Amino acid sequence: MFENSGGKELKDLRPTLVVKKDTRKMPLKRALDFWQETAGSLYDVNISQPEAFHTTHCTFRLGELLLTYCVSVAQKLSRSSYRVGADGYDHFEVQFFLAGHWSRQDGRQEAQAAPGDLIIHDAAQAHAGSASDFANLTLFVPRSMLAPLLTSPDEQNMRVLCADEPMVGLLRNHMDNLWRVLPLLDERQAAALALPTVELIAVTLNGIKRQDVSRGISVAQLGEIRRYIDAHALDPTIDPAGIAAAFGISLRKLTYLFSGDGGVATYLQKRRLNLARAALRDPAQAHKSIAEIGLEHGFVYAHNFTRAFQRLHGLTPREIRAVAQRNWMTGTHESRSWFDRAALWGR
């Protein structure tokens, strides 16, 4: 699958390529450094046999998406609440193993994936897993593109969907075809494929049959309402009644639409807490106290802000700010997003 360009070097073919590496041609230290630059930018990595490490790694860009093909050795990868709070990266990873196996390692529940199964990782939530020697294909999708289309965007982390599900097979074939055709496309053509791809992912994760028109309309309406809430999250007057009125639906219908999110008020609070996390990490807002930021994001009382923030993010607002301040001082936070950082791989 990796060598499908007829013997030509991908870097000489198309501008959609972000990075291509085969570390078997490198000294071991350089290979490990490259893995720390790529996988290590998101995860704490524990390689079973570091002395035998190697990876074949190739990443393409489709507009705001990244598609990565990777072959490597057995290892564990974990993303802690501390790391989530420290880097603030916020995207989904849609992953198919082509060879090898993956298993969930956070102690909460059993989940395993074999070749052909679909695995979802949410970078905004802590997660941990282990893989045997593997080959996989992973699509990195910004939350802003996918979450509004999902009925339960916060319930996807470490979810495994079986290979024999028809929609999973359709998505797998689509990603495989993307991988094969991307070397032949220019950036404009590749970018045009991004939104249809995200929509297919959403249909797959929502478990919707394409002919189920009434449910499809509900999902489309839910996405529209989510975008409205996201745009007005810091408006102190926004409330469920006003949202229902803005869309001409009843409170009962609004409650039904957001049942997978724990209710519209819960969704609104999560959105505000995510914005508060970004504000705490923003050096331009370093002059504001934690209480001020809490108030700007809908929390009149600082202790309520701290409690809700820690419950969602695993760290207190003070801890998030302390990590961010260290990054400001050392200059270790190199880019605004993980996608910006990925563009620097291999340079």
Order of alpha helices (4+ residues) and beta strands (2+ residues): beta-alpha-beta-beta-beta-beta-alpha-beta-beta-beta-beta-beta-beta-alpha-beta-alpha-alpha-alpha-alpha-alpha-alpha-alpha-alpha-alpha-alpha-alpha
